[in-house]
Amino acid sequence: MKTTRILTGVALLGLTSLFANDGAGLYQSCAACHGINAEKAALGKSQIIKGWDTAKIETALKGYKNGSYGGAMKGVMKGQVARLSDADIKALAEYISKM
């Protein structure tokens, strides 16, 4: 009985981690343009996002998503962030801000 409870708990923790928002995993699709450490101007046109704080990144990503933010990269970024939930954006912003 005790073993069953332990195994059930471990399984639930494993499933929870599968569905957790993973900023590092989410950033993989960003790295091609922004660089592995967010050190590049995407396609030579964007700002370098390394060094931005969490709030600034969240504002930018939410703005790209709703169309209220962006310059030359607005169209490209709108498509990139369309699939992200608010929780994904938060996790991604926290990850990038620590680079």
Residue pairs with C-beta under 8 A, 6 or more apart in sequence:
21 85
21 87
21 88
21 90
21 91
22 91
23 91
23 92
23 93
23 94
23 95
23 96
24 95
26 84
26 88
26 91
26 92
26 95
27 38
27 92
27 95
27 96
29 80
30 38
30 80
30 92
30 96
33 40
33 42
33 43
33 46
34 40
34 42
34 46
34 49
35 50
37 50
37 99
38 48
38 49
38 50
38 96
38 99
39 48
39 50
40 48
41 47
41 48
42 73
42 76
43 73
43 76
45 71
45 72
45 73
46 72
46 73
49 57
49 60
49 96
50 96
50 99
51 99
52 60
52 96
52 97
53 97
54 90
54 93
54 94
54 97
55 93
57 92
57 93
57 96
57 97
58 89
58 90
58 93
59 69
60 69
60 70
61 81
61 84
61 89
61 92
61 93
62 69
62 86
62 89
63 69
63 70
64 70
64 74
64 77
64 78
64 80
64 81
65 78
65 81
65 82
65 84
65 89
67 74
67 78
70 77
70 78
81 89
84 92
